[in-house]
């Protein structure tokens, strides 16, 4: 039997390195990250806050005064008192800074007087003044009183509309009385139609058979028609409202070949009415619109009814007085 070789196993231990050099670097890295977060937070606060808010925060965390007396009741730098009016050594966020002067009595010996901020003087009173911040709490009861005292836009508009309606009613009454008291204009009483529209107070002067304001196909009024326009102008001149004037005709056409039509006739009559209103005292700047509508807006169902020939004067409501007027040609 041949000799079998002896197998010898040798185990060698290789020298290893220290495992990641320990965990001290993690603590240092965490401190670095915390410092960077604090820096970014500070930069963000400086960016989003106003100068008044920053000043308020600085005043809140800064002591109002420091006393050198170490034998105070609470052993603190405020001598047992707080910045707020509360007693005790507690400073809470429920006592916001105030613009009122607060007096902090010190417990030092000596005559009564006012100490300087450094506390080098003798015992007495120290006056501190803290700037007001945007976070000062307000009294809900006082805020409610301010809200109730200030009228809303709806209340102001309603009051303005009521005053305007009263003025319209007074003008309507004055017009009716003036017509009835005038022997020459009394015959036109049934031709004056006064009503309210969405635009304002409308005064319409209509024609009747053998009783017209203007002659046929003419923009020059009769003498009585001129007096009626002047009387109406004197009444509406007392009101500050803007005025819209429109002329209307019936559907009877002009003769064939005529250079004029109902459009030009209604426009000329409206402009004539404007001139007499201005002569009566109406401010020229209050004339907001002058237009001719021909027979497009009939008063009566019959297109040839004489009542369709009329002048319409509207005292515009103040909320609707902003009317865009097309400017005329520029003058050299």
PAVEXTOR-421807 format. One line per 8 residues: number of its first residue (from 1); their letters; for each residue x, y, z of C-alpha. Coordinates in nm, 3 decimals. Each point is the difference from the previous one (the first is absolute). Layout:
<nodes>
NUM	a	X Y Z | ...
</nodes>
This chain:
<nodes>
1	xxxxxxxx	0.000 0.000 0.000 | 0.162 0.317 -0.118 | 0.044 0.285 0.241 | -0.269 0.267 -0.045 | 0.118 0.365 0.000 | -0.084 0.202 0.307 | -0.215 0.305 -0.086 | 0.082 0.299 0.217
9	xxxxxxxx	-0.244 0.300 -0.007 | 0.147 0.328 0.107 | -0.234 0.292 0.080 | 0.139 0.347 -0.046 | -0.160 0.307 0.152 | 0.018 0.305 -0.224 | 0.040 0.334 0.168 | -0.330 0.204 -0.048
17	xxxxxxxx	-0.068 0.371 0.012 | -0.222 0.174 0.258 | -0.367 -0.010 -0.095 | -0.077 0.339 -0.158 | 0.212 0.179 0.257 | -0.287 0.002 0.254 | -0.321 0.218 -0.001 | 0.136 0.339 0.108
25	xxxxxxxx	-0.037 0.145 -0.353 | -0.376 -0.051 0.011 | -0.035 0.231 0.299 | 0.212 0.266 -0.168 | -0.204 -0.027 -0.321 | -0.327 0.030 0.194 | 0.128 0.314 0.174 | 0.098 0.147 -0.339
33	xxxxxxxx	-0.346 -0.071 -0.148 | -0.170 0.152 0.305 | 0.211 0.314 -0.029 | -0.082 0.034 -0.371 | -0.374 -0.043 0.068 | 0.019 0.267 0.268 | 0.178 0.235 -0.241 | -0.256 -0.057 -0.278
41	xxxxxxxx	-0.286 0.047 0.247 | 0.149 0.329 0.117 | 0.045 0.121 -0.360 | -0.359 -0.096 -0.081 | -0.136 0.187 0.302 | 0.199 0.310 -0.095 | -0.149 -0.018 -0.349 | -0.371 -0.049 0.087
49	xxxxxxxx	-0.030 0.235 0.298 | -0.025 0.377 -0.001 | 0.230 0.233 0.187 | -0.273 0.067 0.260 | -0.048 -0.372 0.061 | 0.373 -0.060 0.036 | 0.025 0.291 0.243 | -0.293 -0.140 0.198
57	xxxxxxxx	0.161 -0.344 0.021 | 0.330 0.151 0.110 | -0.173 0.209 0.267 | -0.198 -0.300 0.117 | 0.305 -0.217 0.064 | 0.218 0.284 0.130 | -0.023 0.106 0.367 | -0.157 0.341 0.046
65	xxxxxxxx	0.235 0.088 0.284 | 0.261 -0.180 0.207 | 0.041 0.069 0.369 | 0.314 -0.072 0.201 | -0.199 -0.088 0.307 | 0.060 -0.374 0.056 | -0.217 -0.029 0.311 | -0.331 0.010 -0.187
73	xxxxxxxx	-0.296 -0.212 0.089 | 0.039 -0.242 -0.293 | 0.373 0.034 -0.030 | -0.034 0.097 -0.367 | 0.105 0.304 -0.193 | -0.350 0.154 0.014 | -0.007 0.006 0.379 | -0.291 -0.241 0.033
81	xxxxxxxx	-0.211 0.189 -0.260 | -0.073 -0.046 -0.370 | -0.008 0.240 -0.294 | -0.377 -0.025 -0.009 | -0.233 0.143 0.260 | -0.037 -0.342 0.164 | 0.177 -0.072 0.325 | 0.256 -0.276 0.038
89	xxxxxxxx	0.313 -0.092 -0.187 | -0.172 -0.167 -0.295 | 0.023 0.140 -0.354 | -0.271 -0.159 -0.213 | -0.108 0.051 -0.358 | -0.343 0.097 0.130 | 0.132 0.339 0.099 | 0.082 0.160 -0.335
97	xxxxxxxx	0.216 0.310 -0.028 | -0.180 0.330 0.047 | 0.067 0.362 -0.086 | -0.094 0.110 0.353 | 0.271 0.079 0.247 | 0.031 -0.257 0.276 | 0.163 0.090 0.329 | 0.217 -0.268 0.167
105	xxxxxxxx	0.072 0.075 0.364 | 0.345 -0.107 0.126 | 0.075 -0.124 0.348 | 0.323 0.194 0.055 | 0.058 0.237 0.286 | 0.006 0.376 -0.041 | -0.223 0.288 -0.093 | -0.283 -0.045 -0.247
113	xxxxxxxx	0.089 0.106 -0.352 | 0.046 -0.117 -0.359 | 0.287 -0.236 -0.080 | 0.186 -0.002 -0.325 | -0.011 -0.305 -0.228 | 0.340 -0.126 0.116 | -0.118 -0.017 0.359 | 0.289 0.203 0.138
121	xxxxxxxx	-0.222 0.241 0.190 | -0.164 -0.052 0.334 | -0.322 -0.185 0.063 | -0.321 0.140 -0.142 | -0.212 -0.053 -0.308 | 0.117 -0.112 -0.339 | -0.219 0.104 -0.297 | 0.011 -0.219 -0.305
129	xxxxxxxx	-0.169 0.046 -0.337 | -0.053 -0.299 -0.227 | -0.073 0.046 -0.370 | -0.337 -0.119 -0.126 | -0.001 -0.300 -0.234 | -0.255 -0.124 -0.254 | -0.098 -0.286 0.233 | -0.163 0.220 0.266
137	xxxxxxxx	-0.333 -0.148 0.097 | -0.310 0.213 -0.054 | -0.322 0.011 0.191 | -0.274 -0.183 -0.200 | -0.268 0.225 0.152 | 0.176 0.317 -0.120 | 0.056 -0.149 -0.344 | -0.372 -0.082 -0.022
145	xxxxxxxx	-0.090 0.357 0.096 | 0.224 0.138 -0.276 | -0.163 -0.237 -0.251 | -0.352 0.104 0.097 | 0.084 0.370 -0.005 | 0.144 -0.006 -0.353 | -0.283 -0.009 -0.258 | 0.029 -0.258 -0.273
153	xxxxxxxx	0.004 0.077 -0.371 | -0.352 -0.141 -0.033 | -0.129 0.236 0.269 | 0.170 0.299 -0.161 | -0.144 -0.093 -0.342 | -0.349 -0.051 0.144 | 0.013 0.338 0.174 | 0.121 0.169 -0.318
161	xxxxxxxx	-0.278 -0.159 -0.207 | -0.261 0.108 0.254 | 0.122 0.360 -0.013 | -0.004 -0.013 -0.380 | -0.357 -0.134 -0.008 | -0.109 0.280 0.233 | 0.162 0.253 -0.234 | -0.176 -0.157 -0.300
169	xxxxxxxx	-0.336 0.018 0.181 | 0.057 0.367 0.085 | 0.090 0.080 -0.362 | -0.311 -0.180 -0.127 | -0.224 0.193 0.238 | 0.163 0.330 -0.093 | -0.048 -0.067 -0.373 | -0.368 -0.085 0.037
177	xxxxxxxx	-0.069 0.306 0.215 | 0.186 0.232 -0.239 | -0.200 -0.125 -0.300 | -0.335 0.021 0.176 | 0.071 0.350 0.133 | 0.096 0.138 -0.342 | -0.302 0.106 -0.210 | 0.199 -0.035 -0.323
185	xxxxxxxx	0.144 -0.344 0.080 | -0.300 -0.151 0.172 | -0.121 -0.141 -0.331 | 0.314 -0.220 -0.014 | -0.074 -0.165 0.336 | -0.139 -0.315 -0.163 | 0.299 -0.021 -0.236 | 0.265 -0.020 0.272
193	xxxxxxxx	0.069 -0.361 0.102 | 0.229 -0.047 0.302 | 0.105 -0.347 0.111 | 0.291 -0.199 0.146 | 0.220 -0.227 -0.208 | 0.311 -0.203 0.069 | 0.200 0.302 -0.121 | -0.168 0.256 0.222
201	xxxxxxxx	-0.281 0.261 -0.010 | -0.142 0.030 -0.353 | -0.194 0.306 -0.120 | -0.172 -0.042 -0.338 | -0.161 0.288 -0.192 | -0.240 -0.149 -0.255 | -0.200 0.155 -0.282 | -0.376 0.002 -0.045
209	xxxxxxxx	-0.224 0.093 -0.290 | 0.025 0.375 -0.058 | 0.225 0.031 0.308 | 0.361 -0.074 -0.084 | 0.335 0.115 0.128 | 0.156 0.027 -0.346 | -0.155 0.082 -0.337 | -0.015 -0.285 -0.250
217	xxxxxxxx	0.346 -0.095 -0.137 | 0.161 0.284 0.200 | 0.247 0.013 0.289 | -0.098 0.355 0.105 | -0.260 -0.023 0.281 | -0.314 0.206 0.035 | 0.008 0.282 0.253 | -0.195 -0.202 0.256
225	xxxxxxxx	0.223 -0.300 -0.060 | 0.304 0.219 0.059 | -0.149 0.130 0.327 | -0.075 -0.356 0.109 | 0.360 -0.109 -0.062 | 0.132 0.302 0.192 | -0.229 -0.074 0.295 | 0.111 -0.364 0.013
233	xxxxxxxx	0.364 0.111 -0.021 | -0.037 0.231 0.301 | -0.129 -0.289 0.212 | 0.254 -0.265 -0.098 | 0.285 0.251 0.024 | -0.034 -0.027 0.378 | 0.106 -0.367 -0.008 | 0.362 -0.117 -0.047
241	xxxxxxxx	-0.093 -0.305 -0.210 | 0.126 -0.061 -0.351 | -0.259 0.043 -0.277 | -0.081 -0.206 -0.307 | -0.210 0.156 -0.280 | -0.153 -0.192 -0.288 | -0.228 0.107 -0.286 | -0.277 -0.219 -0.147
249	xxxxxxxx	-0.225 0.024 -0.306 | -0.294 -0.190 -0.140 | 0.028 -0.238 -0.293 | -0.119 0.248 -0.266 | 0.282 0.020 -0.257 | 0.136 0.308 -0.170 | -0.083 0.072 -0.360 | 0.193 -0.196 -0.259
257	xxxxxxxx	0.319 0.179 -0.097 | 0.025 0.195 0.323 | 0.347 0.034 0.145 | -0.132 -0.046 0.352 | -0.162 -0.290 0.181 | -0.141 -0.086 0.342 | 0.348 -0.079 0.132 | 0.135 0.345 -0.069
265	xxxxxxxx	-0.324 0.167 0.113 | -0.005 -0.181 0.338 | 0.368 0.082 0.055 | -0.051 0.370 -0.080 | -0.295 0.024 0.239 | 0.197 -0.168 0.281 | 0.288 0.243 -0.051 | -0.243 0.295 0.000
273	xxxxxxxx	-0.139 -0.123 0.331 | 0.354 -0.016 0.138 | 0.069 0.363 -0.094 | -0.314 0.126 0.176 | 0.074 -0.203 0.313 | 0.345 0.156 0.017 | -0.153 0.348 -0.045 | -0.232 -0.078 0.292
281	xxxxxxxx	0.297 -0.067 0.231 | 0.095 -0.366 -0.050 | 0.375 -0.053 0.024 | 0.139 -0.087 -0.342 | 0.227 -0.262 0.162 | -0.305 -0.186 0.131 | -0.120 -0.075 -0.354 | 0.115 -0.360 -0.041
289	xxxxxxxx	-0.173 -0.105 -0.322 | -0.199 0.154 -0.287 | -0.144 -0.240 -0.256 | -0.267 -0.037 -0.265 | -0.193 -0.329 -0.015 | -0.247 0.077 -0.282 | -0.298 -0.237 0.031 | 0.191 -0.294 0.154
297	xxxxxxxx	-0.146 0.035 0.350 | -0.371 0.073 -0.038 | -0.210 0.139 0.283 | -0.332 -0.120 -0.145 | -0.077 -0.318 -0.188 | -0.111 0.190 -0.310 | 0.324 0.099 -0.180 | -0.162 0.323 -0.125
305	xxxxxxxx	-0.144 0.103 0.338 | 0.101 0.363 0.075 | 0.111 -0.101 0.351 | 0.295 -0.180 -0.161 | 0.136 0.345 -0.085 | 0.160 0.090 0.328 | 0.307 0.114 0.191 | 0.129 -0.225 0.279
313	xxxxxxxx	0.211 0.151 0.281 | 0.149 -0.245 0.253 | 0.165 0.101 0.325 | 0.251 -0.283 0.030 | 0.060 -0.172 0.327 | 0.340 0.078 0.147 | 0.109 -0.363 -0.015 | -0.070 -0.001 -0.377
321	xxxxxxxx	0.128 0.349 -0.079 | 0.334 -0.124 -0.135 | -0.098 -0.012 -0.366 | 0.261 -0.022 -0.269 | -0.046 0.278 -0.252 | 0.157 -0.027 -0.344 | 0.229 0.304 -0.036 | -0.056 0.236 -0.288
329	xxxx	0.256 0.107 -0.255 | 0.302 0.175 0.139 | 0.010 0.374 -0.035 | 0.306 0.171 -0.136
</nodes>
